[in-house]
């Protein structure tokens, strides 16, 4: 159900962006994540945040002078600092972006994540992560030049990151601050 809703939303937003007929802009992003898993079920000694990397591609479709649609595809390393709570994702954020001026913008939207790696240690009982994770993301961007930009984002997980069918019955959500720079081609 969640996958079908996400795909429907993505196709709808893509159709709206293409119907305007304005020129799309493509680019790349590279940055750092400071992520953590918010959970009362995780012991205090495992709560330290993980510093990771984010790298991705973006497309920006102008809707009018101030508004645009910005879907992205990115790799993001997340979780906590303890290796048993590390997880990496392929992410698809879809932003509605408002250009406050030629220099500043704000963006907000949903983000779907697909787990591509998690720490595995078969000798111990550990948490398993769900395959999909959904988040709400908000950010602020600065256009340094016509092509170079920087942004900062905060993502808040809205679904349980842990697989509740495993032997450990724990719940938690992702939290993530992202700082990145990018280049529009």
Secondary structure in CASP SS format (residue, H / E / C, confidence):
PFRMAT SS
TARGET T0000
AUTHOR 0000-0000-0000
METHOD secondary structure of the structure
MODEL  1
X C 1.00
X H 1.00
X H 1.00
X H 1.00
X H 1.00
X H 1.00
X H 1.00
X H 1.00
X H 1.00
X H 1.00
X H 1.00
X H 1.00
X H 1.00
X H 1.00
X H 1.00
X H 1.00
X H 1.00
X H 1.00
X H 1.00
X C 1.00
X C 1.00
X C 1.00
X C 1.00
X E 1.00
X E 1.00
X E 1.00
X E 1.00
X E 1.00
X E 1.00
X E 1.00
X E 1.00
X E 1.00
X E 1.00
X E 1.00
X E 1.00
X E 1.00
X E 1.00
X E 1.00
X C 1.00
X C 1.00
X C 1.00
X C 1.00
X C 1.00
X H 1.00
X H 1.00
X H 1.00
X C 1.00
X C 1.00
X E 1.00
X E 1.00
X E 1.00
X E 1.00
X E 1.00
X E 1.00
X E 1.00
X E 1.00
X E 1.00
X E 1.00
X E 1.00
X E 1.00
X E 1.00
X E 1.00
X C 1.00
X C 1.00
X C 1.00
X C 1.00
X E 1.00
X E 1.00
X E 1.00
X E 1.00
X E 1.00
X E 1.00
X E 1.00
X E 1.00
X E 1.00
X E 1.00
X E 1.00
X E 1.00
X E 1.00
X E 1.00
X C 1.00
X C 1.00
X H 1.00
X H 1.00
X H 1.00
X E 1.00
X E 1.00
X E 1.00
X E 1.00
X E 1.00
X E 1.00
X E 1.00
X E 1.00
X E 1.00
X E 1.00
X E 1.00
X E 1.00
X E 1.00
X E 1.00
X C 1.00
X C 1.00
X C 1.00
X C 1.00
X E 1.00
X E 1.00
X E 1.00
X E 1.00
X E 1.00
X E 1.00
X E 1.00
X E 1.00
X E 1.00
X E 1.00
X E 1.00
X E 1.00
X E 1.00
X E 1.00
X E 1.00
X C 1.00
X C 1.00
X C 1.00
X C 1.00
X C 1.00
X C 1.00
X C 1.00
X C 1.00
X C 1.00
X C 1.00
X E 1.00
X C 1.00
X C 1.00
X E 1.00
X E 1.00
X E 1.00
X E 1.00
X E 1.00
X E 1.00
X E 1.00
X E 1.00
X E 1.00
X E 1.00
X E 1.00
X E 1.00
X C 1.00
X C 1.00
X C 1.00
X C 1.00
X E 1.00
X E 1.00
X E 1.00
X E 1.00
X E 1.00
X E 1.00
X E 1.00
X E 1.00
X E 1.00
X E 1.00
X C 1.00
X C 1.00
X C 1.00
X C 1.00
X E 1.00
X C 1.00
X C 1.00
X C 1.00
X C 1.00
X C 1.00
X C 1.00
X C 1.00
X C 1.00
X C 1.00
X C 1.00
X E 1.00
X E 1.00
X E 1.00
X E 1.00
X E 1.00
X E 1.00
X E 1.00
X E 1.00
X E 1.00
X E 1.00
X E 1.00
X E 1.00
X C 1.00
END
